[in-house]
Amino acid sequence: MAGVRDKVTRLFVVAAIAEAISWAGLLAGMVAKYGPPGNEVGVQVFGPIHGALFVAYGVLVLAVARVHRWSPPATLVALACAVPPFATVVFERWARRRGMLGPVAPARQPAPVG
C-alpha cells in the first residue's frame, strides 16, 4: 500500500504545480486576448490544458484524501483551492508541512564540531 500511496502523492504534487502553471498560462493568454493585441491563441492553447489539469487535480485530491485519510473539511478545502489561481501550490505546501502527505522529514542535526 505504501507504494501506491507514494505514487498517488507524487502525482498529486505534480498536478498541483502543473495546475498552477496552467493558470499562469491561461491568465497570460487572457491578457493577450483582451489586451491591445487581441490574440486568442493563448486562451485556445492554455484553456483546454488548464481544464484537463483542473480535473486531474480534483481526481487526485480525492485519491490522496482517501489514502491519507483526510477529513472531509480538509478535502473540501483542497478541492476549493483549484478555483483561485495558484492556490493548489499553497495548499500542497500547507498539507506537506502538516504531515497530510506522509511523514514529515525530521530536521537535520548539525554535524558536531570538533
Buried (B, 14 or more C-beta within 10 A) or exposed (E): EEEEBEEBBEBBBBBBBBBBBBBEBBBEBBBBBEEEEEEBEBBEEBBEBBEEBBEBBBEBBBBBBEBBEBEEEBBEBBBEBBEEEBBBBEBBEBBBEEEBBBEEEEEEEEEEEE
